[in-house]
Amino acid sequence: MKRFLFVPARIALHRGSRIAGPLFIILLGAACSSKPVFQDVTVVNTVVQTDVQTREVTRIVEVPVTVTPSFTSIYSPTPTATATETATTVPTPTPTLTPTYSAPRVQILMHSACLFGPGVAYLYKYDLFEGNVLEVIGWQEILSQNHPGIWEPTVWLYIQAIGGTNPCWILSSLVKVIHGNIYETPQYTALLPFSELYQPPKAVEAWRKGNEVTVLWSSVWMTEDDYRGYLVEAWVCHAGQIYFAPVNYNGVNVAHPGLIFQDEPGCSQPSNGRLYTVEKHGYTRWIRIPWPSF
C-alpha cells in the first residue's frame, strides 16, 4: 500500500500541480476499496511511467540542442595540382613553292603543213606560218625513207597554240626551240580521225627477200574526190632497235597496191604492221599484216 502512496507524491513534486491533494484522497480511497479500484491505480501507474519516460526523453533531446556540438571536419585531401603543360610553339612550316610547269616552246621557221600524225604519210590538218610560236606537248621518233632505199630516224613534234586544244605534228627540223627541253615531254602516239565511209582492204599479204619486206593488198573502190590512198603503220628493226615506220601509198588506185620496207634482223621483238584505207575525212579501221619473220 505504501508503494501507491509514494508514487503520487513524486507526481505532485514534479508537476507542482494544485490537484495533488485530491489525487492523494482518491488513491487513499482506492486502497481501502475492492479489486476494481486497484486496477485503476495500475492504470495511473502506467500513466506515470509514461510521463516520466516522456520527460526523460525530452530532457535528453534538449541537452544536445543547448550544447554547441563539436564537429569533426571530414578530411578532404587537397588535390595535387596537375602540372600545366607548357605550350610549345610549333613553327609554321614555310610552304615549298612548286614551280609551275611551262611547256617547251618552238618557233616555226617556214610555212609548213601540220599533220594528223608523225610523218609525211599522214593527212594534212592545217598550215603553220613562219614566226608562229607554239608549245610542245609530245614527240615521236620514227623511221623515214628520206631517199630511195635509205631509212633514217627523224623526230616529229606534237605541238599546239599556247594554251590551245587542237594539236598537230610537225618535223622537228622545221622549228627552232626557244624555251625548255622538248624531250621532257612524253612520247606521244597519234590519234587518227576515224571514218566509216569505206572499209579496209579485204586481203593483205607480205613476203620477205633478205631485209626487204613487200606488202601487197587488194584495193578498195573510192570516189576520186575521197581517195587518199592507204596507210601502213609498221614497226621494223633498224640498227638493233624497233622503230615506228608509217608509210602511205597514194598512187594510182590499181587492183593490188604495194609497199616495200627495210626490216633488219637483230631485234629482241618481232616486227609487225597494220593497214588502213584512207579517204579525205579520215581512216578506216585497220587490219593486221601477216609480217614475215627471218
BELRAFEN-V415064 format. One line per field, one symbol per residue. ss: DSSP state (H for helix, E for strand, C for the rest). phi: phi as a letter, one per 30 degrees, with the letter a starting at -180 (. if undefined). burial: 1 if it has 16 or more other C-alpha atoms within 10 Angstrom, else 0. A space follows every 10 residues. Layout:
ss = ???
phi = ???
burial = ???
//
This chain:
ss = CHHHHHHHHH HHHHHCCCCH HHHHHHHHHH HHCCHHHHHH HHHHHHHHHH HHHHHHHHHH HHHHHHCCCC CCCCCCCCCC CCCCCCCCCC CCCCCCCCCC CCCCEEEECC CEEEECCCCC CCCEEEEECC CCEEEEEEEE EEEEEEECCE EEEEEEEEEE ECCCCCCEEE EHHHEEEEEC CHHHCCECCC CCCECCCCCC CCCEEEEEEC CEEEEEECCC CCCCCCEEEE EEEEEEEECC EEEEEEEEEC CCCCCCCEEE EECCCCCCCC CEEEEEEEEC CEECCCEEEC CCCC
phi = .ddddddddd dddddicdcd dedddddddd dccdeedddd ddddeddddd dddddddddd ddddddcddc ccdddbdddd dddddddcdc dddddddddd dbdebbcdda ebdccdbdkd dcddcadbce jdcbcccaaa cbcccdbeic cbdbccccba eeidbbdacb dddcbbdcai cddddddccd ccdcbcdbcd edbbbbbcbi cccccbbddc dbdddddbib bcccbbcbhi bdbdbdbccb dddddbdabc bcbcdjcdcd daabbbcbbd clbddcbdcd ddcd
burial = 0001001100 1100000001 0001001001 1000001100 1001000100 0000000000 0000000000 0000000000 0000000000 0000000000 0011111110 0111111111 1110000100 0011111111 1111100000 1001111111 0000001111 1101101000 0100100100 0000100111 1001010100 0011111111 0100001111 1111111100 0111111110 0010001100 1111100000 1111111110 0111111010 1100
//
